[in-house]
Amino acid sequence: MQPLRIAVAGLGTVGAGVVKLLHDQADILTARAGRPLKVVAVGARSKKKKRKIPLGRARWESDVLNLATAADVDVVVEVIGGSEGAASDLVHAALSAGKHVVTANKALLAHHGADLARRAERAGVALAFEAAVAGGIPVLKALREGLAGNRFSRVYGILNGTCNYILSEMRATGRAFGDVLAEAQAHGYAEADPSFDIDGVDAAHKLAVLAGVAFNCVVNFKAVHVEGIRHVSAADIAFAGELGFRIKLLALASLGPNGLEQRVHPCLVPIDTPIAHVDGVFNAVVSEGDFVGRNVFEGRGAGAGPTASAVVADLVDIAAGRIAPPFGVPANALVKLPAAPMRDHVGRYYIRLHVQDRPGVIADLTAILRDEKISIESMLQHGRAKGDEGVPVVLVSHEAREASMSHALSRIGRLRAVIESPRMIRIEAL
């Protein structure tokens, strides 16, 4: 049997995991693919780095671009990362040379997904990226294949394990964001520079790709509204629990009359929903289809094993000749959906204020909300802590328009009785 000849570009956590999995599971992969899967070449920045992986007779390429044109390579696995630079150059070169490409690079796909899909289609090769969204959870394959008979109204989920770990630990221990972030870095759950994760960018990249598959549309990362978790406090998490919610960083895409709404931000989710109980470094994705209804996918969203599992699943498909359009339909059928403006979003809101403890303050607050046509569903007010000149006040609104809420909070923040900037977190009906 002619093996599928594989080149792996990048030997970090994921690349090393791919090589190890292909070696350790060689027998079962051959049976499932119908032929062997063989690593014939690898490339990374440093050859001197010690790597405990079985490279066998695979040759080393110091210039990964050589992998794209090597005569003995059928498929290039790109696990370098980044939307530009070496990763982008390699993928474009490989597709141009008629090589199949498997990638875990969500940033590259979020910025160039539609163009890469067209290039792959013209070359008659696969562009596969199951590992780019939710790690080891096969959600893209499920949406594209298992649920192909459905139109989706909404897909959403927890797509960043770092943020989910931090929020879970804050809830469990009552500690502040900064303390838990430092612990996550010590355990290797967060990078030395965690900005991509905690500011929501990583989840936004994944959401743009997920939406492209679910709605068969041109990936539009620029249309994603992005907020991170830096400003979520232990007090917010405690108040959320008192109100019957948990706080999660959610990535949500929904198709409505105003177009495709894509947003990443902290959310209060009802405690009785499945996604409220997805804790630690786990991910979860929920899809809502017109015939199948709601499906929930949960599993490990990162790490060597889960991500390598997704990469190798794509390699098995290619080896077996199962090549599908990357985003579910031919590239020329991908639609350009209008972006629904965030200002038109309608939902409920949690508002936390720190105000002076004196008569008339609540009346001033509610007057502003009344002017903006925002009605209050409930209010929590705790007593003043020792040494604190103010008191916390938490308001939960009925449904309101985002633009109205933003204007109201701007006005409230200018009141002399308001000691700190108002904190707002959206409430999701899931």
Secondary structure, 3 states (H helix, E strand, C coil): CCCEEEEEECCCHHHHHHHHHHHHCHHHHHHHHCCCEEEEEEECCCCCCCCCCCCCCCEECCCCCHHHHCCCCCEEEECCCCCCCHHHHHHHHHHHCCCEEEECCHHHHHHHHHHHHHHHHHHCCCEECHHHCCCCCCHHHHHHHHCCCCCEEEEEEECCHHHHHHHHHHHHHCCCHHHHHHHHHHHCCCCCCCHHHHCCHHHHHHHHHHHHHHCCECCCHHHCEECCCCCCCHHHHHHHHHHCEEEEEEEEEEEECCEEEEEEEEEEEECCCHHHHCCCCEEEEEEEECCCEEEEEEEECCCHHHHHHHHHHHHHHHHCCCCCCCCCCCHHHCECCCECCHHHCEEEEEEEEEEECCCCHHHHHHHHHHHCCCCEEEEEECCCCCCCCEEEEEEEECCEEHHHHHHHHHHHHCCCCECCCCEEEEECCC
